[in-house]
Amino acid sequence: MQWSVGMWGLVPVALVVMAFVFSRWRERRHERRLLDQAFPDPWRQILRERLPVYSALQDQDCSKLEQLIQRFLDDKDYYGCAGLVVTDVMKVCIAAEACLLLLGQSGPVYPRLRSILVYPSGFVAKRDSHQKDGTVVIAEHNLLGESWGNGRVILSW
């Protein structure tokens, strides 16, 4: 078989397909390794102490929640704001609360969420506020949390 100019055009397509397949394979392999790891006992203790519903869950739901938490913690970055140092207790509690919502579902764990910013308490956000007369003023909003479309969630501890 001789290579023609048109066949060379398929090479970039084949490379893209191979890169995609390799990427998915690595992702699944990483997830299998992650889920093969035992759920840490200190994390389980945090769940028992801080998440009352955990003790009421059936064993299969506890296992599923633990897997979701492991995936969440592996994939998301936490940042303390206003001097807050984010601890494992905070990370596990936030992950558990978020993952409880996913117990009856399958699929990725909040795939567009990348970062969780944690404030020690409520915070003030300054936003433009459009008045009825057409003017715009900067208004302060006292918040406990919010979700942004750019992969961030802001929470107050």
Backbone as a ProteinNet text record, in pm:
[ID]
protein_1_A
[PRIMARY]
MQWSVGMWGLVPVALVVMAFVFSRWRERRHERRLLDQAFPDPWRQILRERLPVYSALQDQDCSKLEQLIQRFLDDKDYYGCAGLVVTDVMKVCIAAEACLLLLGQSGPVYPRLRSILVYPSGFVAKRDSHQKDGTVVIAEHNLLGESWGNGRVILSW
[TERTIARY]
84.1	0	88.8	62.4	139.6	63.8	140.6	81	59.5	-61.8	-90.4	-99.8	-104	-113	-238.7	-351	-475.8	-468.1	-390.5	-378.9	-302.6	-207.7	-131.4	-222.9	-332.5	-428.6	-495.6	-495.6	-555.9	-465.2	-337.1	-241.7	-275.6	-300.3	-334.7	-463.4	-560.2	-685.3	-657.7	-577.6	-543.9	-468.8	-379.1	-304.7	-397.2	-493.3	-589	-671.9	-718.4	-798.2	-714.4	-590.1	-503.5	-477.2	-456.5	-433.3	-556.5	-674.4	-798.4	-813.6	-794	-807.1	-706.1	-582.7	-479.7	-516.1	-567.3	-607.2	-717.6	-818.4	-928.5	-877.2	-785	-728	-653.2	-571.3	-497.3	-592.2	-698.3	-796.5	-864.3	-905.7	-970.8	-873.2	-750.2	-648.1	-623.3	-614.9	-594.7	-712.6	-834.2	-951.6	-956.3	-919.4	-917.2	-817	-699.4	-598.7	-650.1	-715.1	-768.5	-871.9	-962	-1068.9	-1019.4	-902.9	-844.2	-783.8	-757	-702.6	-813.7	-778.8	-876.8	-913.8	-1039	-1083.2	-1016.1	-947	-871.8	-962	-919.4	-996.6	-1018.2	-917.6	-943.5	-1056.8	-1067.4	-1176.6	-1311.1	-1312.7	-1436.7	-1480.6	-1384	-1415.7	-1473.1	-1417.5	-1471	-1616.4	-1645.6	-1782.9	-1875.9	-1830.6	-1914.2	-1944.2	-1842.8	-1858	-1929	-1909	-1954.2	-2070.7	-2101.1	-2206.4	-2307.9	-2406.8	-2500.2	-2567.6	-2594.4	-2663.4	-2576.5	-2446.6	-2355.4	-2389.4	-2417.4	-2448.5	-2581.1	-2669.1	-2800.9	-2800.5	-2692.1	-2685.7	-2664.7	-2717.2	-2690.1	-2544.6	-2490.3	-2348.9	-2311.8	-2396.4	-2363.8	-2360.7	-2447.7	-2446.9	-2324.9	-2284.3	-2161.1	-2041.6	-2032.9	-1921.4	-1922.8	-2040.5	-2052.9	-2013.3	-2060.4	-2025.8	-1875	-1813.1	-1668.7	-1593.3	-1638.4	-1574.4	-1588.3	-1708	-1730.5	-1641.8	-1629.6	-1545.2	-1399.8	-1351.6	-1213.8	-1191.9	-1284.8	-1272.6	-1277.6	-1367.4	-1381.2	-1250.9	-1199.4	-1079.1	-956.6	-953.6	-841.4	-842.7	-960.9	-976.2	-989.5	-1027.1	-1056.6	-946.9	-925.6	-827.4	-900.9	-850.6	-908.2	-814.7	-874.6	-796.4	-861.6	-782.1	-829.6	-823.6	-925	-932	-934.1	-892.8	-892.6	-815.7	-704.9	-618.6	-656.8	-762.4	-807.2	-713.6	-674.9	-599.1	-699.3	-711.4	-807.5	-749.7	-824.6	-781.7	-846.9	-798.7	-860.4	-1005.9	-1035.4	-1174.4	-1262	-1217.6	-1294.3	-1310	-1200.6	-1204.5	-1301.1	-1290.8	-1376.7	-1522.8	-1551	-1689.7	-1749.1	-1674.4	-1723.3	-1745.9	-1650.1	-1663.7	-1784.2	-1802.3	-1913.6	-2047.9	-2061.8	-2187.9	-2216.3	-2114.4	-2132.9	-2166.7	-2100.5	-2117.5	-2247.1	-2304.3	-2434.8	-2537.3	-2525.5	-2618.8	-2603.5	-2491.4	-2463.6	-2487.3	-2530.6	-2541.3	-2623.5	-2734.4	-2819.9	-2785.9	-2673.9	-2638.9	-2509.9	-2482.5	-2353.5	-2289.7	-2164.2	-2095	-1989.9	-1940.3	-1831.7	-1877.9	-1781.9	-1808.3	-1781.4	-1888.1	-1878.6	-1763.2	-1775.6	-1663.1	-1616	-1702.7	-1660	-1608.2	-1622.9	-1574	-1426	-1345.9	-1202	-1154.8	-1213.2	-1160.2	-1270.8	-1237.1	-1326.1	-1251.8	-1305.4	-1247.6	-1326.7	-1257.5	-1325	-1287.4	-1389.4	-1373	-1404.6	-1345.3	-1372.1	-1516.3	-1580.8	-1720.1	-1780.7	-1897.5	-1960	-1865.8	-1890.6	-1802.3	-1886.9	-1823.2	-1892	-1843.5	-1939.2	-1907.5	-1961.7	-1879.3	-1923	-1961	-2081.4	-2132.8	-2200.4	-2198.9	-2275.7	-2423.7	-2496.8	-2641.7	-2707.2	-2791.7	-2859.6	-2987.4	-2995.5	-3111	-3221.5	-3343.4	-3457.8	-3438.5	-3363.1	-3343.1	-3230.5	-3173.5	-3070.3	-2929.1	-2913	-2778.3	-2728	-2598.9	-2535.1	-2457.6	-2483.1	-2409.2	-2344.9	-2241.1	-2176.9	-2246.5	-2299.9	-2371.1	-2292.7	-2297.1	-2232.5	-2335.6	-2296.6	-2383.5	-2314.9	-2380	-2327.8	-2365.6	-2264.7	-2287.1	-2227.4	-2284.2	-2228.1	-2164.9	-2195.7	-2139	-2199.8	-2132.6	-2185.4	-2109.1	-2173.8	-2113.6	-2091.2	-1977	-1945.1	-1941.5	-1962.4	-1960	-1820.2	-1718.9	-1581.7	-1508.2	-1583.9	-1520.6	-1487.9	-1546.2	-1518.4	-1646.1	-1630.6	-1735.6	-1672	-1744.5	-1696.5	-1788.7	-1729.7	-1805.7	-1754.1	-1839.3	-1792	-1796.5	-1692.6	-1685.6	-1766.2
-117.2	0	123.8	212.1	336	446.5	531.3	644.4	758.8	807.4	925	1045.6	1163	1286.7	1285.3	1235	1230.9	1142.9	1034.4	943.8	1010.2	1097.8	1167.3	1258.4	1300.3	1382.2	1306.4	1173.5	1092.2	1077.1	1100.4	1082.4	1172.2	1303.3	1386.1	1338.8	1294.2	1244.9	1120.5	1030.7	908	940.9	1039.5	1079.2	1136.8	1216.9	1274.2	1163.5	1069	957.5	875.4	846.6	769.2	844.2	975.1	1054.7	1052.1	1062.3	1057.1	921.8	814.4	679.3	659.1	702.5	689.1	768.6	889.8	974.1	907.7	853.8	785.6	662.1	588.3	469	507.6	612.8	659.1	704	774.4	822.4	705.5	606.4	488.3	410	398.2	327.5	398.8	531.7	610.6	592.2	595.2	579.1	439.8	337.1	201.1	192.2	250.9	250.5	324.2	435.7	515.1	435.1	369.9	295.4	163.9	117	-2.5	28.4	156.4	196.3	190.4	145.3	142	284.5	302.8	433.4	455.1	566.4	588.4	589.3	517.1	512.8	651	741.4	875.1	948.5	928.2	990.2	930.5	799.6	732.9	784.8	807.3	861.5	1003.2	1082.5	1217.1	1206.7	1115.2	1097.3	1058.1	967.9	923.9	1039.7	1123.5	1232.3	1354.5	1382.6	1509.7	1500.2	1380.7	1363.2	1262.6	1309.8	1219	1117.7	1155.6	1065	944.8	956.7	847.2	719.5	731.7	615	551.7	627.4	575.9	510.9	526.5	469.3	318.5	249.6	106.9	88.4	-29.6	-55.6	-24	-61.7	-37.4	112.1	188.7	333.5	397.5	343.8	393.5	370.2	252.5	221.2	312.4	331	419.1	562.2	611.4	746.2	758.7	659.4	662.5	668.1	592.7	596.5	734.8	790.3	924	1027.5	1015.5	1108.8	1096.1	973.5	953.9	1020	1000.5	1060	1212.6	1265.3	1410	1469.3	1410.3	1464.3	1452.9	1351	1333.1	1437.1	1482	1563.6	1713.8	1753.6	1895.1	1957.7	2086.3	2161.9	2250.6	2254.6	2337.1	2453.8	2570	2688.9	2758.7	2784.1	2861.7	3009.2	3083.2	3227.4	3301.8	3426.2	3512.2	3447.6	3382.7	3324.9	3185.6	3128.2	2995.6	2887.8	2796.2	2678.6	2564.2	2509.4	2402.6	2270.7	2204.8	2079.3	1960	1840.8	1718.6	1707.3	1750	1747	1830.2	1948.8	2035.9	1972.2	1922.5	1861.9	1743.8	1655.3	1536	1574.8	1668.8	1712.3	1777.1	1863.2	1929.1	1826	1736.1	1632.1	1542.3	1505.9	1417.9	1484.1	1609.5	1680.4	1689.9	1718.4	1728.3	1592.2	1488.5	1355.2	1287.5	1328.9	1274.6	1297.3	1408.6	1441	1348.4	1276.9	1191.1	1042.4	1008	866.8	783.6	832.8	754.3	768.8	831.3	857.1	785.5	782.1	730	837.2	817.7	914.3	991.3	1097.4	1173.7	1250.6	1285.8	1358.6	1507.5	1580.9	1724.8	1755.4	1712.9	1723.5	1865.6	1964.3	2102	2175.7	2116.4	2179.1	2148.7	2252	2234.8	2278.8	2388.1	2449.8	2478.6	2458.2	2493.4	2595.4	2716.1	2822.4	2827.3	2821.4	2812.5	2933	3007.2	3119.5	3071.5	3134.8	3092.6	3121	3219	3253.2	3320.4	3379.5	3449.8	3553.7	3591.5	3686.6	3788.6	3896.9	4006	4008.2	4008.5	4020.6	4154.2	4228.9	4356.7	4332.7	4374.8	4352.7	4478.5	4494.8	4603.5	4574.5	4675.8	4663.4	4770.1	4726.3	4817.5	4869.2	4999.7	5063.8	5086.8	5112.8	5136.2	5260	5356	5478.9	5465.8	5344.2	5320.8	5337.1	5385.4	5400.3	5266.3	5258.9	5137.9	5175	5104.3	5126.5	4994.5	5007.4	4887	4852.7	4730.9	4686	4573.2	4569.6	4462.5	4355.2	4230.5	4116.8	4027.3	4003	3910.2	3769	3684.2	3550	3443.3	3323.5	3205.9	3111	3133.7	3051.7	3087.9	3044	3063.1	2973	2945.7	2862.9	2949	2934.6	3010.4	2915.5	2967.3	2886.6	2855.6	2905.2	2885.1	2775.4	2683.2	2570.8	2594.9	2697.8	2728.6	2730.2	2687	2701.2	2772.2	2868.3	2941.7	2906.8	2866.1	2825.5	2896.8	2909.5	2956.4	2837.9	2821.8	2709.4	2739.5
0	0	0	-89.8	-97.6	-25.7	38.3	109.5	13.2	9.9	-71.6	20.5	-38	39.8	126.4	76.3	150.7	274.2	266.9	381.8	495.5	461.7	565.4	647.2	590.5	663.9	776.8	770.8	876.4	998.5	979.6	1089.7	1209.7	1192.1	1309	1377	1299.3	1358	1441.6	1387.8	1460	1589.8	1584.8	1704.2	1811	1769.6	1864.5	1928.4	1848.4	1901	1998.8	1962.8	2051.8	2181.6	2174.3	2295.5	2385.1	2326.1	2404.2	2472.5	2397.8	2454	2565.7	2545.3	2648.3	2772.8	2752.5	2864.9	2947.1	2881.4	2951.9	3025.3	2962.3	3025.2	3152.6	3146.2	3264.3	3374.7	3335.5	3432.4	3504.4	3429	3490.6	3578.2	3532.1	3610.5	3743.1	3736.9	3858.3	3954	3900.1	3985	4047.9	3970.8	4027.9	4142.6	4122.8	4230	4353.8	4329.6	4439.4	4517.9	4447.2	4513.8	4574.1	4529.7	4590.6	4727.3	4751.8	4881.5	4986.1	5102.9	5211.9	5252.4	5287.2	5336.5	5471.9	5490.1	5614.2	5738.4	5841.7	5967.2	6028.9	6025.6	6081.3	6008.2	5877.8	5802.2	5843.2	5861.2	5903.2	6041.1	6128.5	6261.3	6249.1	6159.1	6135.4	6091.3	6001.7	5953.6	6067.7	6152.2	6265.8	6361.1	6383.7	6480.5	6423.1	6295.2	6239.2	6140.7	6095.3	5995.6	6050.6	6125	6192.3	6099.5	5977.2	5885.7	5848.5	5862.8	5827.1	5903.6	6032	6114.9	6077.7	6013.6	5975.3	5837.6	5763.1	5628.4	5633.6	5533.7	5519.9	5478.3	5503.6	5475.1	5330.8	5235.4	5094.2	5063.8	5130	5110.1	5176	5290.7	5354.5	5263.5	5204.7	5114.4	4992.7	4936.5	4819.5	4855.6	4971.1	5015.2	5035.1	5095.1	5116.7	4984	4884.9	4753.2	4689.9	4700.8	4645.4	4713.9	4845.7	4922	4876.9	4861.2	4815.2	4679.1	4588.3	4455.1	4464	4546	4563.1	4617.2	4723.9	4787.4	4696.9	4613.9	4522.8	4411.1	4374.9	4255	4280.5	4400.8	4428	4512.8	4490.2	4568.1	4668.2	4789.6	4896.3	4925.2	4948.2	4981.5	5100.4	5203	5316.3	5283.2	5324.2	5298.7	5431.4	5429.8	5548.7	5663.9	5630.9	5732.9	5780.3	5727.6	5770.8	5717.3	5804.3	5763.9	5750.8	5630.6	5604.6	5657.2	5743.7	5805.6	5735.3	5770.5	5717.2	5761.4	5881.7	5929.4	5836.6	5802.8	5713.5	5575.9	5522	5388.6	5383.4	5481.7	5482.5	5501	5590.6	5612.3	5487.5	5423.1	5302.4	5192.1	5174.6	5072.7	5101.3	5227.8	5264.6	5236.6	5273.9	5250.2	5100.6	5022.2	4877.4	4817	4864.2	4805.8	4849.3	4961.8	5001.1	4890.1	4819.9	4712.4	4592.2	4585.1	4470.4	4498.8	4617.9	4656.1	4558.9	4512.1	4423.7	4276.6	4245.6	4105.8	4069.5	3941.9	3895.8	3809.4	3780.1	3695.5	3772	3710.2	3771.4	3895.4	3977.2	4101.4	4076.5	4051.1	4024.9	3928.5	3803.6	3710.2	3680.7	3690.7	3659.8	3781.9	3899.5	4022.5	4039.4	4054.6	4071.4	4209.7	4261.8	4383.1	4483	4611.1	4720.6	4805.8	4811.4	4892.9	5022.4	5136	5264.7	5351.3	5392.2	5484.7	5626	5727.5	5865.3	5908.9	5848	5881.7	5758.5	5776.2	5665.1	5607.2	5484.7	5417.9	5341.8	5305.6	5235.4	5091	4999.6	4857.7	4808.1	4738.9	4682.1	4536.9	4502.8	4367.8	4317	4186.5	4124.3	4142.3	4180.4	4196.4	4108.7	4019.1	3926.7	3992.3	4003.8	4066.6	3962.8	4013.1	3924.6	3837.4	3888	3810.4	3706.8	3694.4	3594.2	3644.7	3767.2	3821.4	3873.3	3887.5	3939.5	4064.5	4171.8	4295.6	4337.3	4414.7	4467.6	4598.8	4602.7	4721.8	4788	4919.8	4993.9	5026.5	5003.8	5031.3	5133.8	5246	5345.9	5303.6	5284.8	5232	5322.5	5313.1	5379.1	5277.7	5151.2	5045.5	4912.2	4807.3	4673.2	4577.4	4466.3	4362.7	4240.2	4179.1	4060.2	3940.9	3824.3	3703.7	3653.4	3720.7	3674.6	3752.5	3810.6	3878.7	4024.1	4084.6	4225	4306.9	4429.6	4530.2	4647.3	4703.4	4820.5	4936.2	5048.2	5165.8	5289.5	5387.3	5518.3	5614.5	5690.2	5781.6	5905.3
[MASK]
+++++++++++++++++++++++++++++++++++++++++++++++++++++++++++++++++++++++++++++++++++++++++++++++++++++++++++++++++++++++++++++++++++++++++++++++++++++++++++++

